[in-house]
Every structure is written in C-alpha cells, then in structure tokens.
Amino acid sequence: MKIKCLVIPQITDELPLKSFDKYLLNIPSTINLADSEFNNIGEIDILLGSNVFWSILSIGQERLGQNMPLLQNTQFGWVVAGNICLNSRCNESISCLNVNMENSIDDKIIKFWNIEEINNARPLLSQEEKYCEAHFEKTTRRDSTGRFIVNVPFKNSLSYLGCPHLKVPNFITRIFKRIHDIPLLEFLFYPAS
C-alpha cells in the first residue's frame, strides 16, 4: 500500500496520557500486537486518515470484557482500541481530544510553503545585462494611446560591427549574382526593353 504523508515534528501530545500495566488487560498470548509498547507513554508515529484506516483492517476482532477495550486485527498486527477501565470510576463518561497547539496549523502551512517555494532570487546579471535593464527602465514610457515606447540600446563600440564599407560591395555583388541565377528574378529586375 502506498500513501502520501505530511511529515511534521509532532502530531499530538504523547499517548496514552498515563502508562499502565498491559497484563491487566489479559491479552491472549496468541495475539501478535502491532505495537507491543502501546501501554507506555510515547510519541505518535503516524496518524492515518479514514481513506487508509478502513483498508488496513483485517478480519478478526476480540472483546476483552465489559468496560475493557477490544482487539482489532489489522495488516500491521492486532491493535487495542476502546476505553480502558482500570479503577472504580468506569461508568463516568469522559471525552478527550488531544491537540498540540504549540504550533498552529497556519504556522505549519507557512513553513511547508517556505520549504517548497522555488527560490525567486534574481540571478546575477552581467554588466551588459545590467546596462540593458537600466536603459529599459530609464527610457521606456507610454504614449497617449497606451502603447509602450522603448528605445533600443546599441553598443557603443562600432568595431564590433566590422568595417561596413568593405562588406557592402560584397553584399551587392552577391545579390546581383542571385538575381542572374534565377530567371524570374532577372526578368523582374531587368525587364526586356
């Protein structure tokens, strides 16, 4: 069985609230308990929801007597469930809800999202990228129709472009050669006179 779990530091206070002698329950020796230390105060390891609880139950249930808990067979072994009456005040009705309010659920949800949140820290920018961002912030504006007006930044160094007066004649020569290689283009550019 696969289940999804939310891992938190503490589910509830330690249970049972008081340790007791489990031999007072007269549990048959043939019963293999899921938790042999259920009678000692301890932390709760897992809290199963009803969607899982019903699927782990197995066939088998034994009553230990009047005002005593019952034994329920599960996929993990037998569990002790119900009220335990170890003194003369058995007929009193006591309801108990154990809730750990040390950290509220809001704090736990915030902590969960902080752990799961993708780090949105801005990446380190190069000098060129910083310049582009600063240029964008300084020069971007909206006109009266709501359109954005953006000035495109250019590099200050023209040497990056190369020597344009050497490239232009070669470019023109290649264009004329292409025109002459394609008859339709030649006809369009040099119509028969």
One Martini backbone bead per residue (centre of mass of N, CA, C, O) as a GRO file, in nm:
protein
  193
    1MET     BB    1   0.096   0.037   0.023
    2LYS     BB    2   0.033   0.370  -0.075
    3ILE     BB    3   0.126   0.682   0.086
    4LYS     BB    4   0.069   1.008   0.174
    5CYS     BB    5   0.282   1.237   0.358
    6LEU     BB    6   0.298   1.452   0.639
    7VAL     BB    7   0.576   1.601   0.778
    8ILE     BB    8   0.594   1.638   1.132
    9PRO     BB    9   0.714   1.686   1.449
   10GLN     BB   10   0.400   1.682   1.568
   11ILE     BB   11   0.085   1.552   1.619
   12THR     BB   12   0.078   1.502   1.936
   13ASP     BB   13   0.058   1.408   2.221
   14GLU     BB   14   0.134   1.186   2.432
   15LEU     BB   15   0.058   0.831   2.424
   16PRO     BB   16  -0.069   0.778   2.675
   17LEU     BB   17  -0.128   0.971   2.952
   18LYS     BB   18  -0.091   0.681   3.093
   19SER     BB   19   0.066   0.436   3.225
   20PHE     BB   20   0.030   0.069   3.203
   21ASP     BB   21  -0.063  -0.257   3.269
   22LYS     BB   22  -0.119  -0.490   3.018
   23TYR     BB   23  -0.188  -0.751   3.194
   24LEU     BB   24  -0.477  -0.646   3.289
   25LEU     BB   25  -0.613  -0.728   2.997
   26ASN     BB   26  -0.571  -1.022   2.901
   27ILE     BB   27  -0.390  -1.092   2.660
   28PRO     BB   28  -0.344  -1.312   2.442
   29SER     BB   29  -0.057  -1.489   2.339
   30THR     BB   30  -0.156  -1.517   2.025
   31ILE     BB   31  -0.123  -1.214   2.007
   32ASN     BB   32  -0.001  -0.984   1.757
   33LEU     BB   33   0.118  -0.686   1.811
   34ALA     BB   34   0.183  -0.384   1.660
   35ASP     BB   35   0.220  -0.258   1.968
   36SER     BB   36   0.390  -0.356   2.254
   37GLU     BB   37   0.394  -0.031   2.377
   38PHE     BB   38   0.096   0.099   2.412
   39ASN     BB   39   0.111   0.148   2.745
   40ASN     BB   40   0.322   0.362   2.683
   41ILE     BB   41   0.444   0.655   2.683
   42GLY     BB   42   0.425   0.824   2.355
   43GLU     BB   43   0.477   0.878   2.042
   44ILE     BB   44   0.330   0.957   1.746
   45ASP     BB   45   0.396   0.834   1.424
   46ILE     BB   46   0.094   0.798   1.297
   47LEU     BB   47  -0.179   0.939   1.097
   48LEU     BB   48  -0.469   0.799   0.982
   49GLY     BB   49  -0.692   0.805   0.754
   50SER     BB   50  -0.992   0.680   0.646
   51ASN     BB   51  -0.882   0.585   0.365
   52VAL     BB   52  -0.677   0.385   0.520
   53PHE     BB   53  -0.801   0.247   0.766
   54TRP     BB   54  -1.009   0.053   0.620
   55SER     BB   55  -0.774  -0.101   0.449
   56ILE     BB   56  -0.618  -0.232   0.720
   57LEU     BB   57  -0.832  -0.407   0.790
   58SER     BB   58  -0.906  -0.715   0.940
   59ILE     BB   59  -0.995  -1.014   1.022
   60GLY     BB   60  -1.073  -0.958   1.354
   61GLN     BB   61  -1.233  -0.975   1.684
   62GLU     BB   62  -1.181  -0.893   2.040
   63ARG     BB   63  -1.309  -0.914   2.351
   64LEU     BB   64  -1.202  -0.833   2.696
   65GLY     BB   65  -1.465  -0.699   2.810
   66GLN     BB   66  -1.614  -0.522   3.035
   67ASN     BB   67  -1.479  -0.212   3.019
   68MET     BB   68  -1.310  -0.295   2.764
   69PRO     BB   69  -1.123  -0.343   2.521
   70LEU     BB   70  -1.043  -0.414   2.190
   71LEU     BB   71  -0.946  -0.636   1.931
   72GLN     BB   72  -0.781  -0.553   1.618
   73ASN     BB   73  -0.724  -0.654   1.307
   74THR     BB   74  -0.433  -0.594   1.101
   75GLN     BB   75  -0.172  -0.552   0.881
   76PHE     BB   76   0.020  -0.490   1.151
   77GLY     BB   77  -0.176  -0.609   1.353
   78TRP     BB   78  -0.277  -0.586   1.666
   79VAL     BB   79  -0.520  -0.370   1.824
   80VAL     BB   80  -0.600  -0.138   2.075
   81ALA     BB   81  -0.948  -0.056   2.146
   82GLY     BB   82  -1.069   0.179   2.361
   83ASN     BB   83  -1.164   0.149   2.675
   84ILE     BB   84  -0.999   0.188   2.997
   85CYS     BB   85  -1.066   0.012   3.308
   86LEU     BB   86  -0.869   0.054   3.626
   87ASN     BB   87  -1.115   0.154   3.798
   88SER     BB   88  -1.413   0.261   3.971
   89ARG     BB   89  -1.462   0.497   3.728
   90CYS     BB   90  -1.618   0.363   3.459
   91ASN     BB   91  -1.904   0.527   3.417
   92GLU     BB   92  -1.763   0.758   3.321
   93SER     BB   93  -1.777   1.025   3.094
   94ILE     BB   94  -1.500   1.069   2.870
   95SER     BB   95  -1.374   1.326   2.671
   96CYS     BB   96  -1.101   1.337   2.423
   97LEU     BB   97  -0.875   1.593   2.289
   98ASN     BB   98  -0.569   1.585   2.121
   99VAL     BB   99  -0.389   1.895   2.098
  100ASN     BB  100  -0.130   2.068   1.931
  101MET     BB  101  -0.068   2.430   1.993
  102GLU     BB  102   0.223   2.521   1.955
  103ASN     BB  103   0.162   2.489   1.646
  104SER     BB  104  -0.001   2.610   1.411
  105ILE     BB  105  -0.129   2.543   1.105
  106ASP     BB  106  -0.030   2.803   0.977
  107ASP     BB  107   0.269   2.762   1.042
  108LYS     BB  108   0.293   2.494   0.885
  109ILE     BB  109   0.214   2.603   0.608
  110ILE     BB  110   0.431   2.816   0.587
  111LYS     BB  111   0.667   2.623   0.619
  112PHE     BB  112   0.602   2.448   0.374
  113TRP     BB  113   0.618   2.678   0.156
  114ASN     BB  114   0.910   2.760   0.219
  115ILE     BB  115   1.030   2.488   0.135
  116GLU     BB  116   0.879   2.466  -0.162
  117GLU     BB  117   0.990   2.718  -0.261
  118ILE     BB  118   1.108   2.888  -0.511
  119ASN     BB  119   1.384   3.052  -0.585
  120ASN     BB  120   1.351   3.414  -0.661
  121ALA     BB  121   1.622   3.494  -0.705
  122ARG     BB  122   1.814   3.692  -0.867
  123PRO     BB  123   2.020   3.682  -1.104
  124LEU     BB  124   2.318   3.729  -1.213
  125LEU     BB  125   2.441   4.005  -1.383
  126SER     BB  126   2.573   4.142  -1.629
  127GLN     BB  127   2.677   4.439  -1.740
  128GLU     BB  128   2.504   4.436  -1.995
  129GLU     BB  129   2.234   4.363  -1.852
  130LYS     BB  130   2.229   4.605  -1.663
  131TYR     BB  131   2.224   4.818  -1.881
  132CYS     BB  132   1.959   4.726  -2.016
  133GLU     BB  133   1.777   4.763  -1.771
  134ALA     BB  134   1.836   5.061  -1.720
  135HIS     BB  135   1.752   5.159  -2.001
  136PHE     BB  136   1.461   5.062  -1.987
  137GLU     BB  137   1.375   5.223  -1.730
  138LYS     BB  138   1.447   5.512  -1.850
  139THR     BB  139   1.300   5.489  -2.162
  140THR     BB  140   1.029   5.385  -2.080
  141ARG     BB  141   0.701   5.446  -2.224
  142ARG     BB  142   0.383   5.608  -2.268
  143ASP     BB  143   0.144   5.685  -2.465
  144SER     BB  144  -0.178   5.807  -2.523
  145THR     BB  145  -0.271   5.497  -2.616
  146GLY     BB  146  -0.073   5.287  -2.434
  147ARG     BB  147   0.184   5.257  -2.564
  148PHE     BB  148   0.500   5.144  -2.593
  149ILE     BB  149   0.816   5.310  -2.551
  150VAL     BB  150   1.128   5.192  -2.693
  151ASN     BB  151   1.465   5.203  -2.653
  152VAL     BB  152   1.730   5.090  -2.830
  153PRO     BB  153   2.017   4.948  -2.755
  154PHE     BB  154   2.357   5.029  -2.816
  155LYS     BB  155   2.661   4.983  -2.896
  156ASN     BB  156   2.949   5.175  -2.875
  157SER     BB  157   3.097   4.966  -3.046
  158LEU     BB  158   3.188   4.955  -3.390
  159SER     BB  159   3.395   4.719  -3.418
  160TYR     BB  160   3.183   4.491  -3.404
  161LEU     BB  161   3.071   4.546  -3.705
  162GLY     BB  162   3.301   4.638  -3.858
  163CYS     BB  163   3.357   4.702  -4.207
  164PRO     BB  164   3.118   4.831  -4.404
  165HIS     BB  165   3.273   4.921  -4.676
  166LEU     BB  166   3.350   4.608  -4.736
  167LYS     BB  167   3.062   4.459  -4.729
  168VAL     BB  168   2.870   4.593  -4.935
  169PRO     BB  169   2.985   4.507  -5.215
  170ASN     BB  170   2.956   4.203  -5.164
  171PHE     BB  171   2.652   4.205  -5.122
  172ILE     BB  172   2.571   4.317  -5.400
  173THR     BB  173   2.704   4.099  -5.570
  174ARG     BB  174   2.530   3.862  -5.458
  175ILE     BB  175   2.257   3.971  -5.552
  176PHE     BB  176   2.315   3.984  -5.859
  177LYS     BB  177   2.380   3.682  -5.887
  178ARG     BB  178   2.103   3.578  -5.799
  179ILE     BB  179   1.936   3.718  -6.014
  180HIS     BB  180   2.084   3.568  -6.255
  181ASP     BB  181   2.009   3.265  -6.155
  182ILE     BB  182   1.705   3.378  -6.161
  183PRO     BB  183   1.490   3.432  -6.410
  184LEU     BB  184   1.252   3.578  -6.270
  185LEU     BB  185   1.424   3.795  -6.130
  186GLU     BB  186   1.555   3.909  -6.383
  187PHE     BB  187   1.288   3.999  -6.511
  188LEU     BB  188   1.199   4.194  -6.276
  189PHE     BB  189   1.470   4.375  -6.285
  190TYR     BB  190   1.509   4.312  -6.619
  191PRO     BB  191   1.329   4.415  -6.835
  192ALA     BB  192   1.237   4.398  -7.140
  193SER     BB  193   1.305   4.651  -7.396
   0.00000   0.00000   0.00000
